[in-house]
Amino acid sequence: MGLRRAIVLFALMEVTWSLSVTTIGPETVSTDASAHPEPAEENTEQKEAAEEDVMATGELNPNHYPAQRAAKVVQHYLNLRHGSPYKLFGLKEVHSGNAEEVADSGRKYQLEISVHEIISNTKEKCSAEVFFPSGAKQLSPQVQVSSCEEILKLDAKSEEEALYQQYKTNKTVCTEKRLPDSYGHVDPEMTPFWHLSIVASSFIMLKESTENTLYNMAQVANITQLATENDQLKFDCHVLLHDMVSQEIPQWKLLFTWSPAEGVKVLHTEQLPHIHQSEKQAKPN
Amino acid sequence: MMKKLVAFAALLVAVLSKEDFRGHQVFRIVPKDDVQLALVRVMEDILDLELDFWSWVTPVDVRVPSHSLQVVKSYMERHSIKYFTMIKDLQALLDEERRQMKSAAPAGNTDSFDYTNYHTLSQIYSFQDMLVVENPKLVSKTVIGHSVEGRPLNVLKFSTGGSNRPAIWIDTGIHAREWVTQASGIVFAKKILTEYGTDSVLTEILNRMDIFLEMVVNPDGYHFTHTNNRMWRKNRKQNEDSSCVGVDLNRNWNAGFGGRGSSNNPCTETYHGTRAHSEPEVKSIVKFVRSHGNIKAFISIHSYSQMLLYPYGYTRNPAKDQAELDQVAQKAVTALASLYGTNYRYGSIIKTIYQSSGGSIDWTYKKGIKYSYTFELRDTGHFGFILPANQIVPTANETWLALKVIMDHTLKNPY
């Protein structure tokens, strides 16, 4: 008798417990005394929100974010491969895009874009393919670019060589000044190193990109030149990236080399911990 | 060292004449022996070169006018004398110094105010007060509430009279790090006053409607970007049971609140807060909009991305007025591009940029304010949040053209 009562009681508690759990939820919290029918509408709209997980496939609207995010990845690829202190690429426009599932391995985007070399202010149309691999392990996207030769052949050799010679033996870069500073200013002397940091950051931005990110380099916290090694200028820098989608500011340390002949080679990267934790003292309780 | 040299140069300039140093470079010459040093001295005697030696103790610093650059470089290369370009454009450096010094000095009135620079919160608040003092018939200031840290939330009202006229709401600075927005808000305020009576579109608008402008929706955050962290986004709410500070004010509105496109983790940038309208910065606008009851356009300004967006952010369901909103957006971005060719994309929030829930214009639209828009100003990522100060005025000017299109359409399409 006692046991049965206990079981019934237990079963009742279970039911009560699950009831109380289901009634707690953000959508049902009425926030405003004067709010009226809204909460009821909210619930149906929440259901629709779940459907948005489906990725855009087929012909893409070039002005919407799926094509734009894939195109940004191409920018990072071009900067990493072809960028220098005097050559930097930006995404100017997406003309058309197409996305398709690649059976069990990922999603592929085909894009027609306009790329812009920022320093010389020249534009060119390019075709590109971006493949985002799927799977638990986050692999970097793969990029292929075609019909983009002119802009990549742009010659900045003499400036690159002059900078290289200057900093190979005589001068040294070492600054705690942020690039740009809070007001968007970069000293003319430091501009090539701001550009170089963007190129090096492209290594990380490319590697970390997915269909749910949109990276730009927000700021260089500091950059230091280390001893020249194998005729490569060597640098250690701390950069702040910005992901438009999450709005987060991931911070990374990079060790990289550069020469006009070899371009940028990233030797080591380290993600720094999220700064939020140190923002506030724990509230005494 | 650099600063001392430049300061000395600036002093010299101030003392002597209004000389122009455009294209002048400063070389640092490192002669390796007395023979080389003597060769360098030879150049001093060639008056045509107009060289200005700043120091004769090795290394030798010399200002080289633009017309002599080639000659001097060839000479030094010919004799294998090592040198570096320390300053590539002396005038540019001096201009920058002058700008920095000028921005430190407070303006006495809104005509001498430096619109081409970023300002502190107190400078912006002083500007607001100056504007009201100078134009009492057209502008008034209301405090609609207080921030988490107790700062006043100021709204400027531009009005030519009437009683509770249909109104336009513009806000900037809801996200602290988007500095070009607060700076543009300052320009807009001045523009409303200078264009009233001179620009037919603006004059017609202000003759029949009121304009409300909240320049710094998030003053605590803005202050924090000056003192601590230039990349701060949220307000400065001390979240309970968390060591992380701040709520994303554009995820705190009651439209799809708490849904996908916002975060329930206080340590993230898009944390939506404990409940809709929990934040005083948001609540004060909600109360204002409700009690006014006659706002016909609501425009929230952000950066960066170069976009003009309309509802919704929290759902893919198209807004009832999507076709019209889209048409007006197209007209607005065309007007914007007419000034400098700046290219803007436009569309609903959720399709153009990302899903975001609890956003301001979703709430205002659902409240019946048809012309609800969000701008994302310059640029598209090269400078991002840290847009150079010299782009403030061009950005504000082109954006103003787009704003006028929206305001004009609102005026001509009463509902």
Chai-1 contact restraints between the chains, C-beta under 6 A:
chainA,res_idxA,chainB,res_idxB,connection_type,confidence,min_distance_angstrom,max_distance_angstrom,comment,restraint_id
A,P26,B,G258,contact,1.0,0.0,6.0,A-B,restraint_1
A,V29,B,R275,contact,1.0,0.0,6.0,A-B,restraint_2
A,T31,B,N254,contact,1.0,0.0,6.0,A-B,restraint_3
A,T31,B,R275,contact,1.0,0.0,6.0,A-B,restraint_4
A,T31,B,A276,contact,1.0,0.0,6.0,A-B,restraint_5
A,T31,B,H277,contact,1.0,0.0,6.0,A-B,restraint_6
A,D32,B,H277,contact,1.0,0.0,6.0,A-B,restraint_7
A,E45,B,T315,contact,1.0,0.0,6.0,A-B,restraint_8
A,Q46,B,G259,contact,1.0,0.0,6.0,A-B,restraint_9
A,E48,B,T315,contact,1.0,0.0,6.0,A-B,restraint_10
A,A49,B,G259,contact,1.0,0.0,6.0,A-B,restraint_11
A,A49,B,R260,contact,1.0,0.0,6.0,A-B,restraint_12
A,E52,B,R316,contact,1.0,0.0,6.0,A-B,restraint_13
A,N63,B,R345,contact,1.0,0.0,6.0,A-B,restraint_14
A,H64,B,K351,contact,1.0,0.0,6.0,A-B,restraint_15
A,H64,B,T352,contact,1.0,0.0,6.0,A-B,restraint_16
A,Y65,B,I353,contact,1.0,0.0,6.0,A-B,restraint_17
A,G90,B,H382,contact,1.0,0.0,6.0,A-B,restraint_18
A,P180,B,I386,contact,1.0,0.0,6.0,A-B,restraint_19
A,S182,B,R230,contact,1.0,0.0,6.0,A-B,restraint_20
A,Y183,B,Y118,contact,1.0,0.0,6.0,A-B,restraint_21
A,Y183,B,A389,contact,1.0,0.0,6.0,A-B,restraint_22
A,G184,B,F383,contact,1.0,0.0,6.0,A-B,restraint_23
A,G184,B,I386,contact,1.0,0.0,6.0,A-B,restraint_24
A,G184,B,L387,contact,1.0,0.0,6.0,A-B,restraint_25
A,G184,B,P388,contact,1.0,0.0,6.0,A-B,restraint_26
A,G184,B,A389,contact,1.0,0.0,6.0,A-B,restraint_27
A,P188,B,K88,contact,1.0,0.0,6.0,A-B,restraint_28
A,N216,B,G381,contact,1.0,0.0,6.0,A-B,restraint_29
A,N216,B,G384,contact,1.0,0.0,6.0,A-B,restraint_30
A,A218,B,G384,contact,1.0,0.0,6.0,A-B,restraint_31
A,H242,B,G384,contact,1.0,0.0,6.0,A-B,restraint_32
A,V245,B,Y354,contact,1.0,0.0,6.0,A-B,restraint_33
A,Q247,B,E269,contact,1.0,0.0,6.0,A-B,restraint_34
A,Q247,B,T270,contact,1.0,0.0,6.0,A-B,restraint_35
A,E248,B,E269,contact,1.0,0.0,6.0,A-B,restraint_36
A,I249,B,M231,contact,1.0,0.0,6.0,A-B,restraint_37
A,H276,B,C244,contact,1.0,0.0,6.0,A-B,restraint_38
A,H276,B,C267,contact,1.0,0.0,6.0,A-B,restraint_39
A,Q277,B,S243,contact,1.0,0.0,6.0,A-B,restraint_40
A,E279,B,V245,contact,1.0,0.0,6.0,A-B,restraint_41
A,K280,B,S243,contact,1.0,0.0,6.0,A-B,restraint_42
A,K280,B,V245,contact,1.0,0.0,6.0,A-B,restraint_43
A,A282,B,S243,contact,1.0,0.0,6.0,A-B,restraint_44
